[in-house]
């Protein structure tokens, strides 16, 4: 039992209980296609340096007619897909792990160093609870693990190789509050990567991940101006 209702503490306890070589993290409101799980696990068997696989997510409207808020979410995900695919295909990097569903090697998440870092990450002295997907991403980057974006369509002639992940978003104005929380978490994580951890400047993979680094810097500048 976790000593308190804290997502990161509860996740770490769950990681340690797993006895499989891979761990898949999924939100409780996601819907998987029947071929998703085998499509996420098989690449790990072929690539020893692969640390995480992030399937793209699609939004299912809550009614027959999409609301403006659902349209905004779809547009945002489409932009994320373009950025993620571009980074991954050009230099193997990725801006941020998929939150709704992602697969990792259990050895990474069960590593005592990761567990300590994950549970003690703070912003201005306050322990973080959200933004765990960003922490996963930065840890993989810092420790030179390869990552893979799993497209849902026939991108690159690989239709059907990867499964599909569907989810819902709030169909009213409250979706803006979720967007604000996501933006704040991304901004905090990128500033920590750039100026606190600074591993993206000294990582041995930096020469091969210019697109990912450009995305981190660009996003940080834009959000700094926005929040200012």
Buried (B, 14 or more C-beta within 10 A) or exposed (E): EEEEEBEBBBBBBEBEEEEEEBBBBBEEEBBBBEEBBEBBBEBBEEEEEBBBBBBBBBBEBBEEEBBEBBEBBBEBBEEBBEBBBBBBEEBBBBBBBBBBBBBBBBEBBBBEEBBEBBBEBEBEEEEBEBBBBBBBBBBBBBBEBBBBBBBBEEBEEEEEBBBBBBBBBBBEEEBEEEBEEBBBBBBBBBBBBBEEBEBBEEBEBBEEBEBBBBBBBEBBEEBEEEEE
